[in-house]
Amino acid sequence: MPPELLVAGVGITAIVPAIVELAKGGGMPTRYAGAASIVAAAIVLGLVELQTHAWLGGWASWLLLSIVYGLAAAGLYSQVKRARESMGA
């Protein structure tokens, strides 16, 4: 897979839907999901391109990894919460 489609080993096709689902969970109407997907993909790909920039590369890398790890943590948290609820805890 080309490097511009990967962010720290995670495919952009996994990151963008996660961002959109997070936005919908935050109250964004579902009818805007398509536009939100385009905007999220543009931001992520823009940050990937900025990683090669001498002045902004460090910031772009930091922000991309923050997005990836934040989404992963949110997913883990929701799975633990669901598991506790199903166990009656």
N, C-alpha and C positions, 0 to 999 in steps of 0.2 A: 504494500500500500504506500502511495506517495507520502512523504513527510508532511505535506500541507493538510492531509486528511487525518493525521494522527496528532493527538495532543497528549504527551506523556504516556503513550501506549494505548490511549483510549480513542476509539474512532469517533469522528465528529457526528456520525449517525447515532451515537449513543448519548453524546453530550447535549445536542440540540433538543431532542425530545424531553430530556430530563429538565432542561431549563424551561421549556414551554409548560411542562406539567407543574413545575414549581410556580410559575406565573399564574396558571389556572387555579392552583391551590391557594394562591394569595388573593384571588378574587377577579382575575382577568376573565372576561366573558369568553366562552368557548369559540364564538364566531371570529375572534381575533387570533386564533391559534395559528392559522396559516401565515398571517403577517408576522406574528411573533417568531415563528420558525425561521422566516427569511431574515429578520433582524438579528436573531440569535446567531444564525450561521454566519452572517456578515461580520458580526463582532468577533466571533471566534476565529474566523479565517483572517480577519484584519490583524488580530493579535498574533496569529501564527506568522504572518508576513512581517510584523514589526519586530519579531524576535531577531531578525538578521540586522536590524538597524543598530548602529554603533551606540547611539545615545539612549534609545528607548528599549533596546533588546532585553535588558534585565527586568525592567518593569513589566514588559509584555509577558515574559516567561513567568514572573511572579503571579501576575493576574490570571494567566491561563491555568497554572497549577492550583491556584486558589479556587477557581471555578470547579476544576476536576475533583479536588479533594473535598471541597464543600459539598458537592453533589453526592459524592460517595458516602460521606458522613451522614448526610440527610437520609439517604437510602438505608443505611445501616440502622440509624435511629428508628426509622419507621418500621423496619422489619422486627426489631427488638420489641417495639411497642405493640405490634400486632401479636407477636408470640406471647407476650405477657397477658394481653387481653384474652387470647384464646385459651390460656391456661387458667384464667380466672383470678389472676394476681392483681 
